Amino acid sequence: MESYYQYWGKAEKDGIRYHLLPYHCLDVAAVAAIWWDTSPAIRRSFCGSTQLPEKVLRAWLLFFVALHDYGKFDLRFQFKVPFIWQSIYPCAGLGLSLPSQADILGYRHGENGLSWFKQDFMALLGCDDHEDSLFLDEGDPAQWLAFKPWIEAVTGHHGHIRKAESAPESRLPLTSDYRCAQADRAARNAWLQKLENFFLVPFGLSLNDSPPEPSPMLAGFCSVSDWLASRCDEINFSFQHEPEPLEEYFERKLVEDVQRVFKYSGVAGTTKSFGGIRTLLPGSAVPRPLQARIEQLPLAHGLIIIEASTGSGKTEAALAHAWRLLAAGLADSLIFALPTQATANAMLGRLEGLACKLFEDSPNLLLAHGSARFNKEFAKLKRRGVGDKEEPDGWSQCGAWLAESRKRVFLGQIGVCTIDQVLLSVLPVKHRFVRSFGLGRSVLIVDEVHAYDAYMYGLLEEVLRQQRLAGASAILLSATLPAGQKMQLRNVWDPQKEGIDDAIAPYPLISWTGTYGEQPVNLTDDNLPESFEVLSECMRLEKLKPDEELLHRIAKAAEGGAQVAVICNLVNDAQQVAQSLREISAAPVDLFHSRYRFKDRQEIENRVIRLYGPKGFRNHGRVLVATQVVEQSLDVDFDWMITQICPADLLFQRIGRLHRHRHNMRPIAFTEPICTVLVPLDSDYGYTGKIYANTRVLWRTEQMLAATPEGRIIFPVAYRKWIEAVYQDEPWDEEPEFITKAAEQFHDDLLTSRYKALQQINSARDPFPDSDETVAAITRDGEMSLTLIPYTDTGQRQQLLDGETLDAMEEFQRAEILAMNSIAAPGRWFFWLDEIAEKDKEGRYWLKMDEDEEGFVMEKGKLILRYYRDTGLERVL
């Protein structure tokens, strides 16, 4: 019996049942083999940069995947379960000197396995580890350098890929019996030779050959294959400790267990044949001109940027092209990233009905953001995935295995997420490479790509770079993408290609960048979208706040049947405007912003979509006062909009909520869309200037509004004309000096933010945990929001605002209740929150409040905080 049969690889918690290490390694290789055979996208990723035959690459891949637990051939790992070690280790009970408990607990079989492999491989090359200095002058042997990235990737499967140079010392402590080290080394060498004969020799390869450069997807592919092969139960792989010829064992796993694992896990889906864009449209809808041109794009991986006005069908166009790539075997799955939780929730609803048009057999649809577990529609999908079929077969679901961990969010057929979940794939977070693997086998669609700051753009550029290296595709959507940003993104994909001048490019436009250079797809003159006008008016008001006259105009319009939106840049402004309108308006006044308890915000968000969305009841007028939460992707519709000044691209996003749907019930005074923009009296933008940072863009937007003939903004011409003018680098004629200096400072800050992003990407420190707090901290630059938990104290026990007490709750219940009761507050509040609230070890502020007739209040000196369910948390000034 070979020595490698005397090592266990998996064990039950009771320490009695175990699975031999060679069998577990072959389990993982069997999963990888079947996944390779059934996934053109995975094969493409590994074959893209080499001319080697697929069968040769497959042999190298399975060889290295089977080495992922190389570090378990070590006494310190084996003695983590002493009972098993004593049962199978050949020297058990002979009075050996064993490692200390600290040595055993401190042993990490991943990174230590990397160190062991380097030592063993160097010995095979003819130089023991102590002779490595011979190569310092001329560098490491070329053969080792070829093996190095492969073994680093597969031994990093527990969350962090270490470089071999920084791997910890692996020798057994001097206090341990040297015979144990000899036995371990003999077993490792025997296993290495067995895998060479098993996977490499049949294809004319050996350890004397050098593998090609690995795919960037290798670490994630190995890690997920390990997860799939590590559940030893009646559903997946079973434990086996009786020796069996490895060839017979491997063939049996390929035929039996792996097929069952893939079906259970939900990672493998079957794409339907491409049925055309019309299949994705509701009822008898006819494709818009832009949508009809999507099939002209090359059927190859690349970067696609779709620039088109709000409501022009960009989403369906992107889905149609993604479907083409899926059906052609150029991707396995689809990931849709959006700027906010609200927009991600809305997209989940849209894709639930489309998922089964793209995939066969109840595809797995996942939602990923910090509050996804509280989304009722996603909860329904998860219930279907565990057998609670509320709908007949053929509906989307979320399989039980996929729903178990946030790390698996990109492993189904369709993932919907906030952009931060995508950015984590390039940040120092544990198992980031699993997200990267999910992205690399997918078509990545990023909506509202203009909506991110310089720091996030730095991260997004690296995401796109990794997509290109993986041989995958990305589709970016925007109505308002400045030429500079577009060039920046496109150059990441292929900096060698010269594209068209984006500042004078046609609009709308679909551009593709890939193997064949750049290919623009624009509409012919007779297919251009019909022009439409929005009447704009500027009102100069102190601190950008509606005065009494404007408030009465708004109230009168709503009382006359209009649905009016008032968009403020600050929560405080929105709360004050809503309060003023409620005092004078006979029509209902709604309020929507980010400073509610999460449970209240969910209800308000759903009500806003119900009232102002495509199915909204429009027989009566009403007013919605909101912040930027309605700016991106929410499908709502208004007759008249009043907004505080903001950058031109975001202003156009807001205007996109005017007359969004065709209605026959517009009030007479609002048969054409009207947008009233509040601008400052003296170019002092106050807190709005701090929010948007680039004062030059605010000033230029104001000048464009003032120079618009008769106040009529003509779309879609304005998208390109305004945005390129507002974002051009050169100063305008007669641009005030203070605006130019502010722009220079903004540019310096922008470079600093991009440098911070690069620092985070290249961080060599140990990875952060994959938690909500980590996500918030490392995917954003600048002021972080604080988490508040309001509560009352009756004198006997603490209660949350709805009366819940946490004392008797299980831990999982407590976590969910706290999340539902949390409020996001501005980071600048910390300096006085530290004085009035208790801060727990998770960094949450517990805010004690007293109940009054309308809600809850906290008073301390001149500081008053109120929380009412319809207005949220308010600081009374």
N, C-alpha and C positions, 0 to 999 in steps of 0.2 A: 504494500500500500504506500502510495506516494506521501511524502511528509506534509504536503499542503492539505491533505484530508484531516489533519489533526488540529485544525483551527476552525473556530466557529465565526460566523459572520453576522447572524441575527439571532436574537434570543427573546423569549417571552419575558414579561416583567417578573414572573415568579422565578425565573432563573432555572427552570427545569427543561422546557422544550427549547430546542435550538436548531439552527439551520447552518450547515457547513459553509464556510467562507467561499470555496470554489463554486458552490451551487448558486450562492447569492450573486457572485460576480457574473456568472453565466446567465442568471435571470435578467440582470440589467442589460447585458449584451443582447439577449434575445429580444427584449423590448426595443432596443435600438435597431436591431436588424429588421424587424417587421415594420417599424416606423419609417426607416429608410426606404424599404421596398414599396411602401404604400404612399409616400409623400414626395411628389416631384419637387415641391418647394424646398424640402430639406436637402434632397440630392443636388438641386441647383446651387444652394448655398455653399456646399462643400466642393462642388466641381467648378465653380465659376472662374477661379483664377488659375486653373491648371488644365493641361491637356491629357492628364492620366485617365485611363478608362475608369468608369464608375465602379467596376468590381474591385479594382485596386484600392480606390479611395474607401470603399466599404470595408475592405479588409483592415486597412489602417485604423479606421474609426472603431470597429468592433474590438480590435486589439487594445486600443487605449481605453475604451469604455470599461473593458474587463479588468483594467488595472486601477480603476478609481479607488478601490479600497486596499491598495497595496500596503498602507500603513497598519492594517489589522493583523499582518503577520509580525506581531510584536508581543512579547510577554506582557507588557504594561496594558495593552488593550485586552488581551485574552483574560487577564486577571480582574477585569472590571466585573465579571460574573464568576467568582471563584469556584462555585459548584461545577459549572460547565468545564472550566479549565482543569479541575481535578479529575473530571471524567474522561477527558480526551487527550490531555497533554502527556507525552510519553515519559517525562521525568517527574510526574506528580508524585508526591509523597516520599521523595528521596532526600529530603533535608536540604533542598536548595536554598541559597540566599536570594530572597525575593525583593523586588523593588518596594520602596516605601509607599504608604497610602498616598502621600503627596505626589510622588512620581506617577502613580497610576491615575489619579484624578487630573493631573496636569497634562497628561498625554493626549494629543489631538491627532487622530489617525489620518486626517486629511493632510495637514501641513507637514506632519512628521513623515507621512508616506512619501511626500515629495522629496524630502531630504534623503530618505532611505533609497528611493529610486535613483537619485543622482549619484549616491555613493556606489550602489550596485552597478549602475551603467558605466560609471567611470572605470570600475574594476574590469568590466567586460572589454573596455577600450584599451586596457593594458596599463592603467594607472590607478592605484588605490587613492582614496580620498586625501591621504596625507601628501600625495604627490601632485595635487592640483596646482601647486605653485609653479610647476614646470610650464604651465600654460599661461601664466600671468603676462609674460612678455608678448606672446603672440596671440593671446586671446584663447577662449575655450575652443575645444575641438568642434569642427563644423558639424559633425554628426550629432553631438550633444545639443548644439544650438538648434538643430532641426527637431529633435525630440522634445526639447525644453518647453515650448509653448503648449504642446499637446498634454504633457504630464501635469503642467501647472494648471491647466484648465480642468482636467478631470479630477485631480485631487482637491480642487477648490469647491467640490460639490456641496459642502456644508455651509456655504454662504460667503466665503471670502477667498479670492484667488491671490495666493502669495507668489512672489517671485522666488525662484530657487535660491537666489543670492541671500534672501532674508528668511529662508525657512529655518526653523529652530534646529538645534543640535538633536540628533536622533539616537546616538549611542546609548545603550543601557547604562545606568549608573554603575560606577566601579564597584559598589557594594553588592551588585547582583552577580550571580554565578555566570561565568563566561560561557558555560555550556549552553545556557539559554540563548545567548546572542548567536552562538554557532548554529543552533537549531533553527532559529528564526531566519538567519541568513540563508541557510540551506533550503528552507521552504520557499523563501522569496525567489531564489534563483531557479528552483524547480518550477515554480509557477510561471515565471517569466519565460522559461524555455518551453513550457507546455503551451502557453498562449502563442508563442512564436510558431510552433508546429501546428497549432489549431487554426489560427487565423491567417498567418502570413505565408507560410511555406506553400500551401496549395496554390498560391498565385505568384509563385516565383520570388517571394520576398523573404527577407530575414532581418535580424537585428543589425546586420552590417549595412543595410540600405537606409536611406534617409527619407522620412515622410515629407509630403508637401506642406506648405503653410496651411494651418487649420482654419476653418471658418470661425468668425467671431461668435457664431451660435453654439460652438462646441460645449462650453461650460454649462449653458442652460439646457442643451439637449441631453447631456449626460446626467445632470441633476434631476431633471424631470423623469428621465428613464429610470433613475434610481428610485425616485418616489413611487413610480408605478410598480416597480418590482419589489418594493419593500413591505407591502401589506400582505402578510402571510396568513391568510384566512380562507374561508370557503369560497370567497369571491375571487381572490387573486392567487398568489403563489402559496403553496403549502410548504411547511418545514420538512426538511429531510436531513437526517444525520447518518444514514447508512450509505456507505460508499457505493457508487455506481459509475460505470465508465462515462466520462464527461461527454463524449460524442453522443451517446444514447440519451443522456439527460438533456443536452442542448436541443436536439432534434425534437424530443418530446415536448419541451417548453414552447418551441416555435409553433407546434401544431395545436397544442391544447391551451395552456394557461395564457399566453400572450393575447390570443384572440379574445378571450374572455375579459382580460384586463382592459383592452382598448374599448370594448363595448361598454363596460361598466364605467370607465373613467370619463368618457365623453370628449376626449381630446381629438378623436378622429371623426371627421364628418365627410359627407359626400356632397359635392357641389352639383347642382342641376345645370343642364346645358343653358347657355345664355339665351334668354328669350326676348331680348330687346328692351329698350327703355320703356316702351309702352306697358310692359308687364308690371313695372314698378309704380305706375300712375293710377290714381283712383278712377274707377268706373270707365267711362268712355273718353277720358281726358286725352287730348292730343299733345304729343311732345312739343315743348317750346323750341324755337330755332336753335338755341344753345344746346339743349338736351339732344336734339337730333344729330348734332355734329360730333357727339362724343365717340361714335364708332369710327371716326377718322383717325383717332390716336393710334400710334403703333402698338401692337400687341406684344409688348416687351416691358421689362421692368424699367422704371424711371421715376422722375419727379414731375408731377403734374400740378400746375397752379391754375385754378379756375377763378377768374375775376369777373364778377357779374353782379348786377344790382340785387338788392334784397327782394326776395319773392320771385326770382327768375328761375328757380328750380336747380340751384347748384347742388343741393343735397342728393337729389335723384340722379343727376348727371354723374356725380362722384360714385354713387352706389352702382350705377350701370357700368362704369369703367372697371370698378373693383370686381364686379361680377364677371366681366370679360376675362380679367386676369385669373380669377378663381377657376373659371371653367376651362381655361387653357393650361391649368396646372402650374401657374406662376405664383400661386399663393395658396395657403391652406385655410386662411381665416381672414377676418376683417376687424379692424379696431377703429372706433370713432372717438376722437378726443375733442372735448368742448371746454370753453373757458370757465364755466361755473357749474355748481351742482344743479341749479335749476335747469340750465340748458341740457345737462346730461340726462336729468330725469325726463325732460320732454322728449329727447331723442330716443330714450328707451321705449317710450310709448309708440313712437313712429316706427321703430325697427321691429317691434314685436309682431306687427302685422306683415312686415316684409321679409322676415327671416326665412320663412318657409317657402318663399318664392326663390330664394337663392340656394338653400340647402335642403337635402332630403331628410326624412326621419327625425322630426322633432329636434332641430338644431339647438345647441346650448347658447343662450344669450346671457351675458353677464354685465352687471353694473358695478363700477368701481369708483368710489370716492369716499370721503371720510364718514358720510352718513348713509351710505348705500344700504346698510343693514336695516334701516328704518323705512325704506321705501316699500310701500305696500305692493306695488306692481312687481317689484323684484322678489319680494317674499312669495308672491303667488308663483313665480317662475321656479323658485326653489322647491316649493311644495310639489309641483309637477315632477321635478327631478327625482323626488324620493318616492314616487308612486301615487301621490294624491292627485289623480287626474281630474282636474276640474273641467278640462276641455278634452275632446276626443283627440286621438293620435293625429299628428301633423301640426301641432302647435309647438311654438318654441318653449324651451324649458331651461333650467340651470341644474345640471347633474349634481348629485350629492357630493361627489369627490371634488369637483371644481369649486363648490360653495364652501368647502372646509377651511380654506386659507386665502387670505388676500394676495398671497404670492401667485395664485393660480388664475388671476383675473383675466389674463390674456391667452389662456390655453383652450378656450372653447372655440366655437365657430364665429361668434360675434361678441366683441367687447365694447361696451360704452363706458366712457370714463371722463374724468376731468383731466386737463392737460398735465397736472402735477404727477398723476400716476404714470404717464409716459416719460416725463423728465426723470423719474426715479431710475430709469433703466441706464442712465449714464452718471448717476451720483453714487457716492460711497455708502450704499445701503445694503444690508445683508441680503444675499440672493438677488442682487440687482440683475444679474445675468439671466435669471429666469424670465424677468420681464423683457429683457433684450431678446431672448430666444422667441418669446411670444410675438414680439414686434417683427422679428426677422422672418417669421413664417407667414406674416400677415400683410395685407394692404393697409397702411396707416392713413387715415383721413383726419386732418386737423381743421376744424371749423373756426371761423373768425380769427384767422392767423395773425391779423393785424393787432389783436387785443392784448399782446403781451409786452412786458417791459424789456429793457436791454439785457438784464440778467437772465430772464427766461429765454430770450432769443439766443443767448450764448449756449444755453443748455439744449434748446431745440436744434440748433445747428449741429451739435454733436449727435443728437438722435438721428438726424437725416444722414449724417456721415456714416453712422453704423448701419442704417438701412441700406445705403448704397453698397457698403462692404459685404453685407449679407446677401446681396443680389435681390433685394426686395424693392417695393414701390411705396411712394408716399404721394398723397393728394392733399393739396392745401387750398382752402376755400376762403375767399374774402371779397367783399364788395369794394373795399377801400384800402388796398395795399399800395403804399407809396413805392415808387420805383427803386429807391435806395434799399428798402427792405427786401423787395423782390429780388434784386440783383444779389444781395447778401445771401439769401436762401439758395438761389440757383447756383451761385458759385461754390457753395459747399458741395453740391452734388457733382459738379464738373467744372472746376475753375479754368480748364483749358479751352472751353468752348466760348465763342463770342456770340452773344445773342442779339436780338433786336434792341433798339433804343426804347427802354421801357417808358420813358417820359412822353414819347409820342406814339406809343403802341395803340392799336385799335382797342375799342372797348364796346362790348364785353370781349373777353379773350380767354382761350384755353391754350396754355403753353406746356410743351412736353420737353424735358431734358433727359437724355439717356445715351445709349450706345451710339446712336446715329446723330448725335449733336442735338440741336434744338429744333423743334417743329411747332410753330404756332398754328392754331386753328381759330380763325375769326369768322364772323358772319359776313355774308355778302350784303351789299347795300339794300337789296330787297328783302333781306331776312332780319335786318336790325330791329331790335325791340322798339316799340312805339314810344316816342318821346312823351314825357309827362312833366307837368310843372307843379311846383310847390310854392305857394305864396309865403314869403318870409317877411317878418317885420322885426325891427330891433327896438328894444325899449331900454333906455339908460336909467338904471335904478340903483339906489344906494345898496351896497352889499349884495347885489344881484337878487334882491328879494321883491316879490310882487307887492306893489303898493295897494292902497285901499281901492283905487279905481280899477286896477286890473283884477283884484279879487272879486269885485262885484261883476265884472265882465264874465269871469269864469263861472260864477254862480248862476248868472242869468243864462249863459249858454247851456249849462247842464239842465236848468229848469225848463229850457225850451226843447229839450230832447237830445242834446249833443253828448257824446261820450268824449270827455276831455282828459288829457294827460298833462300833469305838471311834473317835470323831472328836475330834481335838485341834485347837486353834487355832494351835499352833506346831509347826514341823517338828521342833524339838529334842524336844518332849514326845512326839510320835508315835514318833520313833526310840527313845527310852528305854522307852516303854510296850511297843513291839514286842519289844525286847530282853528285857525282864522276862518277857513272856508266853512267849517262845520257850524260856526257861530252865525253865518249869514246865509247859507245855502239851504233851500228847501229840498234840493236833490241830494242823494246819498254821496258821501265823500269817503273813499277808501284810501288806505295808507299801506304801502309796501316798501320795506327796506330790510336791511340785514341785521338790525339790532333787536331781534325778538328771541325768546326762547325757541329752540329748534322746533319743538312740537307746535308752537303757535305759528311760526313762519311756514311750516309745511301746509297748515290749513289755509293761511292767507294766500300763499302761492297758488294752491289749487283753486281757491275762490277767484283770484284774479284771472286765471286762464278760463275758468268757467264763465265769468261775466264779460270779459273783453276779448275772448278768443273767437275762433271761426264759428262756433256754435252759440255765441253769447246772445242774450236776450236784449234786443235793442229798442224795445217799445218805449223805454224811459231813458232819460239822460242821467249821467252820473259822472263823478270825477275820480280819477286815480292820481294820487300824489305818490311819487315813487323816487327812488334813487337809481343808480346805474343797474340795479338788478333787472330792469326791464329792457336794458339796452341791447343785449346780445341774445339772438336766436329765439326768444319767447314769441310765440305766435299770437300776438294781441293786436288790436285794431282800434284806432281813435279817429275822431272827426277833427279835433283841434289839439295841437300840442303847444305847451309853453315849457321852455327849457332854459336853464342857466347855460351860459356860454361854455363850450367845451371844444376840444380839437375837431377840425373839420371832418375827419374820418368817423369819429364817434358821433358827431352831430348828424351825419348822414345815416348812421345806424339807428339813431333815435327817430329820425324822419321816416325811416323804413317802417315804422309802426303807424304811420298815417295812411289812411285809406288802403290798408294792406289787402283787404278782401273786397270783393264786389258786393255792395249793399245797395238796395233801392230805398233805404230808409234814412238817408243822410238828411239832417235838418237843412232847411233852405239856405241858411247863412253859411253852411259848411259843405256845399256841394263840390267844392274843390278843397284840397288839403291846405291847411294853414299852419305855419309854425312860427310862434312868437319866441324870439331869442332875447334873453335878459343879459345885457352887457353892462360893465361898470361905468361909473361916471367919469373916471379919470385914469383908465388903464391900470387901476389897482385891482388885481384879481383875487386878492385875499387868500383864503384857504383853498379856493379853486386852483390858484396858481401853484400851491404846494402839492395838491393832489396830482395834477398833471405835469408838474415839474418844468415842462418846456413852455415858458411864457411866450416865446416867439411864436409858437404854433397857435396859442390862444389869440395873440394880438393880430396875426395874419388872418385867422378865421374871421375875426371881427371886421377887419378891413374888407375882406371879400364880401361879407354880408352887406356892408355899407355901400359897396360899389356895384351891387347887383341891380341891373336896370329894373325899375318898378318892383323890386323885391322878388322877382320871379326866378327861382332856381330851376334850371332845366336839366332833367335827368334823361338818359344816363350820361350825357356829355359832362355834367358837373363832376362826376366821380373822378375822371382822369384830370380834367382842367384844374379843379380846385385843389385836389390833394397834392398834385405835383408842385403847384405854386406854393402851397402852404409849407411843404416839407423840403423845398429846395435848399441847398447848403449856402448858396450865395446870399448876402444881405439884399433886401429890397431897396430900391431907391427911396430915400426919405424915411428909412427905417430908423426909429429913435435909437440913440446910442445905448440907452439902458436895456433895450430889447436885444441888441446885438451882443452886449456883454453877458446878458443872462443866457443867451443861446450858447456862447462859448463855454460858460460854466456848465451848462447842461451837457454839452459834448464831452467835457472832461469827466463829468460824473458818469456818463454813458460808458466811456472807456473803462472807468474803474469798475463798473458793474459787470462788464464783459470779462474783465480780468478776474473778478471774484468767481464768476461762473467757471472759468477755465481752471482756477485753483481748486474748486470743489470737484470738478471732473477728475483732475489728476491727483487728488488727495490719496496719499499712501497710507494713511492711518487706518486703524481697524474700522470696519464698517459700522454705521449707525444701525440701531434696531429699526425694523420696518413698522413704525407706529405712526398714528395720526400726528403726534407732536413733531416727530422727525420730518414728516412730509411738509408740514407747515413751515418748519424752520429752514430747510435747505432748498426748497423750490421757490422761495421768495427772497427778494432783497429789500432791505429797508424795514420800516415799522411793522412789527408783528402784532396781530390782534391778540387781545387777552381773553381768557375764558372766565366768565362770571357764573356763579350758581346762586340765585336768589333763594332765600329761605326765611321762614318765620320761626320764632321760639316762643312756645306757649308757657315756658317755665318748667315744664316736665320733659319735653322732648323737642327736638328740631324737626320741622316739617318743611317739605318743599311747597311751592305755591298751590298745588292742587291737593295738598294734604298727605302726600306720600311720606312715610318715614322709612329711613334706610336701615335702621338697627337690625330688623329681623330678616332682611333680604339676603338671598344668595348673591355671591360675588357677580355672576353674570347679569342678574337682575339689576343690581346696583349700578353696574357700568352702563347699562342701557338707559335706566331712569335718569342718571346724571347727564348722559349725552342729550337726552330729549329735553332736559331742563337748562341746558347751557346757553349762554348768551355771548356772542362775540362783541367785544368792546374795543375801542381804539387803543393802540399801544401807548399813546401819550397819556392815558389815564393812570398809568402805573404809579406816578409820583404821589397821587392822593389816595389811590386805592390801597396802597400799602398802609395808610393810616386808619382807614375805616373798615377794612375787610381782612379776614384771616386767609392766609395763603397756605394751601396744602402741599404735600410733597410732589404732586403732579403739576403744580404751578397754577391751579385753579383758585380764583378768589371767591370766598364764601361771603355773600353780602346779606347781612341780616336786615330784614325789612318788617314793617308793621302793616297790618291790613287796615285799609280804610274803606269807605263806601264804594269806591270805584275800582280799587285795585290794591297796590302795595306801595309803601313809601318809606324812605330812609332819610332822616334829617340829622345833620351834624354841623352845628354852627350855621354858616351861610350856605352850606352845600346841601342840596335836596335832590334825591334820585327817586323817580317814580317808575313803577312798572304797571302798565295797563295792557290788557291783552290786545286791544285794538291799536295802541300807539307804540308799544314796545318800551324799552328802557330809555328813559328821558332824563337828561340832566337839566334841572330847572335853574335858569340863570337869573 
